[in-house]
C-alpha cells in the first residue's frame, strides 16, 4: 500500500508518496524541530494518512532516560510491544544484542495491510551500546511490506564521521532523507508573533528590534521559542 508523508516546513509542503522499503530519515541541526516533525508524522499517519487501515504505532524519544539511551533496552521494549500486539510469547525475546536485533527485524514481518506498522524513533544518534564499527547496524535497511520506520538524527555543520553519515551509507537513497532547516527570518518572525499573541503578550518597538536582530543571526525553532518565552 502507498505510504504518504506530508511535511510542512518553511511554508512549503513536500509529499513523499511511494512504496520504499527503506527507513526514512529526518535530519538537521539541534533545535531545528526534528522531534516536532516526527511527532506530527506519527499523529497524521494514524489519524489521516494510513486510513482506513488501523496502524500499530511505536514511538520512542531516545536519550530522555537511561533506558531510552541504551540500544538493548530499546530493542527489547519494541519487541515486547510487538509481541504483545501479535500475541507472541515474551519468552522468545533474546537477551543478547545480536539475536535481539535479528528477532526485532523478524517481528516486523507481522505487519499486514489492515494493520501496517509504523515505528518512529527520535534522536537515534543518542543511542549507545551498538557495534563500534557501525552504531546503526541494528536498523533494518530493507523493510518488509506494510512496515515503515522513520528516524531523526542530528547533523551539525563542519562535523564528520557522524551517525547521519552512517545512515547515508546504509540507506543510500537520497529521497529517503529530509533536512529540517531553520525557519528563516520571515517565518521565524511570523511564528514568534503568533506565539506572543496566543500567550496574550507583546513587546515594545525596541524589544522587537532586538528580537529581529537575534532571529537574523539564528532562526532555529528552539531559539525562537526561547525568545518568545522570555
Number of C-alpha atoms within 10 A of each C-alpha: 12 11 15 17 18 17 18 13 16 14 9 9 11 12 11 15 11 11 14 19 18 21 23 22 26 23 23 21 17 17 19 21 21 26 20 13 19 22 18 14 19 20 13 16 20 17 14 11 17 21 12 12 15 16 21 18 18 16 17 18 18 21 17 11 9 11 14 20 20 17 22 21 16 17 20 21 17 17 25 19 17 22 19 12 11 12 9 15 10 14 9 12 18 16 13 10 18 14 12 19 22 13 17 23 18 13 16 22 15 17 20 18 15 14 17 21 23 22 19 22 21 25 22 23 19 17 19 16 12 16 12 9 8 12 19 20 16 19 18 19 15 15 18 19 18 22 27 23 20 20 23 27 24 23 20 13 8 5 7 10 7 14 18 23 11 16 21 14 10 18 19 13 13 10 11 17 20 16 17 24 18 21 22 16 18 13 17 23 19 12 17 20 17 14 17 17 11 9 11 8 12 13 12 7 9 9 11 14 12 11 17 17 12 15 23 14 10 17 23 21 24 15 17 21 17 10 14 19 12 5
